[in-house]
Amino acid sequence: MQSQFSNGEVAECAFWRAALTADEFNALSKGFRPTRIRPQSLASYMPLVRLTQDLKGFAWTEVNSPTITDHPRVIG
């Protein structure tokens, strides 16, 4: 049996230096931006939306012709 957590459509990628609480995960699932969830512990945030970004110390460039899909709603 294989488990699958993503269908390949990833809009944003974030990493924290701390374990998030259930309430913080719930806020993310409702569309809150990762930059609003415990920002002092946010190690890296990469919005994967069509353009090269340089946020939180990482230069991120798309490779292998990524497919554009609808972005889920985000709450400021």
trRosetta pair geometry for C-beta under 8 A, 3 or more apart (Angstrom, degrees):
i j d omega theta_ij theta_ji phi_ij phi_ji
4 7 7.5 68 149 -78 121 55
6 9 7.2 -159 -178 46 91 52
6 10 6.2 3 -159 -67 142 96
9 69 5.0 -63 -131 69 115 159
10 13 6.3 30 163 -61 124 97
10 48 5.9 45 108 42 88 149
11 47 7.2 -18 152 -155 71 71
11 48 6.1 -166 -173 57 24 91
11 49 6.9 30 -165 -69 76 91
11 71 5.0 114 -135 -137 132 80
11 72 5.9 -143 1 20 160 88
12 33 8.0 -125 -163 -143 171 66
12 34 6.3 -169 143 -8 131 123
12 45 7.3 -9 -177 -170 103 82
12 46 7.0 163 -160 88 58 52
12 47 4.9 -24 -110 -112 92 62
12 48 6.4 -166 -88 14 32 80
12 49 8.0 -6 -75 -33 78 99
13 44 7.7 -17 118 119 89 101
13 45 7.5 161 89 -154 54 39
13 46 4.6 -8 61 61 97 101
13 48 6.3 55 -5 -29 100 112
14 34 3.6 -166 -67 -156 162 160
14 37 7.9 98 128 59 158 117
14 42 6.5 -49 -168 -144 110 101
14 44 6.8 176 -148 94 45 61
14 45 4.7 4 -109 -109 91 75
14 46 7.4 -172 -73 25 50 62
15 42 7.6 111 81 -163 47 58
15 43 4.8 -50 102 64 95 108
15 44 4.5 22 41 48 105 97
15 45 7.9 -146 28 -65 61 48
16 19 7.8 160 96 -76 121 11
16 20 6.1 102 42 -52 156 96
16 37 7.8 -78 -75 112 136 101
16 38 6.2 49 -136 88 137 123
16 41 4.7 41 -167 126 98 102
16 42 5.7 -48 -103 -100 76 45
16 43 6.1 146 -134 2 17 90
17 41 4.8 -134 52 -166 83 80
17 42 7.8 -75 4 -9 84 4
17 43 4.9 112 -46 -54 88 111
18 38 6.4 -102 62 153 126 152
18 41 4.1 -47 12 -158 113 152
20 24 4.0 -121 -173 89 104 132
20 25 5.5 126 116 -51 124 80
20 28 7.8 15 168 -14 162 132
20 37 6.8 13 -126 160 125 125
20 38 6.8 -156 -109 14 85 139
21 24 4.7 101 52 4 74 100
21 25 7.2 -137 97 -1 42 85
22 25 5.7 -53 -149 38 34 111
22 26 6.2 39 151 -23 65 107
23 26 5.4 -53 -148 36 32 117
23 27 6.5 36 152 -22 64 101
24 27 5.6 -48 -150 32 34 113
24 28 6.7 36 151 -18 63 101
24 37 5.0 110 -160 -160 101 116
24 38 6.4 -7 -125 -14 145 111
25 28 5.6 -52 -152 35 35 112
25 29 6.4 33 152 -19 67 106
26 29 5.7 -55 -148 36 32 111
26 30 6.5 28 153 -17 64 107
27 30 5.8 -60 -151 37 32 109
27 32 4.4 -20 160 24 93 142
27 36 7.8 -116 149 100 132 105
27 37 6.0 161 90 -92 128 113
28 31 7.9 115 179 -15 30 10
28 32 6.0 -80 -88 59 36 89
28 34 6.8 36 -115 -87 108 71
28 37 6.1 -19 -64 -48 95 159
30 75 6.9 -9 121 4 89 136
31 72 6.5 -137 -109 134 96 105
31 73 5.0 -16 -133 100 147 82
31 74 5.3 -164 -180 -121 91 30
31 75 4.6 96 108 -8 99 91
32 36 5.3 -101 171 72 106 126
32 37 6.3 111 112 -50 121 102
32 74 7.7 72 -151 -166 9 68
32 75 5.0 -39 -91 67 54 107
33 36 4.9 89 68 2 86 102
33 37 7.7 -163 98 -6 49 87
33 74 5.7 58 -71 -178 81 114
33 75 7.1 -132 -17 77 74 55
33 76 6.5 -32 -9 179 122 23
34 37 5.7 -62 -150 35 43 109
34 42 6.5 123 148 -124 96 128
34 45 5.2 176 94 -121 128 115
35 39 5.9 34 -177 -104 58 105
35 42 6.6 10 -116 -83 49 176
35 45 5.9 34 -68 -117 85 173
36 39 6.9 -19 -116 -53 17 104
36 76 7.6 92 -50 129 144 52
37 42 7.5 110 80 -73 72 111
38 41 4.6 -14 144 38 113 111
38 42 6.6 149 100 -44 73 81
39 42 5.2 -37 -145 4 43 122
42 45 5.9 2 174 -42 124 110
42 56 6.8 -101 130 -108 99 143
43 56 7.0 105 139 171 34 134
44 55 7.9 111 -164 103 59 85
44 56 4.9 169 -125 110 45 137
44 57 7.3 -87 -103 59 84 93
44 58 5.7 39 -141 -9 113 136
45 55 5.4 -65 81 124 86 127
45 56 5.1 110 28 -9 77 140
46 53 6.3 151 -146 74 69 132
46 55 6.5 170 -94 59 49 112
46 56 7.9 -100 -55 45 66 115
46 58 6.5 -53 -77 84 111 132
46 60 4.9 118 -140 -69 121 165
47 53 6.1 125 56 -69 80 167
47 55 7.3 56 11 12 86 155
48 60 7.6 -100 -97 148 72 139
48 62 7.6 110 -159 -88 88 99
48 66 7.5 -108 171 168 112 167
49 53 7.9 65 46 -48 78 128
49 71 6.4 10 -107 -86 115 139
50 62 7.6 -32 -147 -32 22 150
50 68 6.5 27 -81 -105 101 114
52 59 7.0 7 179 -176 108 83
52 60 6.4 173 -154 84 63 59
52 61 4.9 -5 -111 -101 107 72
52 62 7.2 -121 -76 2 68 79
53 59 7.9 175 90 -150 45 43
53 60 5.1 -3 58 53 85 110
54 58 7.1 -165 -143 87 54 41
54 59 5.0 -13 -102 -101 93 68
54 60 7.3 -179 -82 16 42 74
55 58 6.9 -18 68 53 55 82
55 60 7.7 -26 30 7 84 120
62 66 5.0 -96 -159 7 120 121
63 66 7.8 70 63 -35 33 93
71 74 7.3 -31 145 -23 112 108
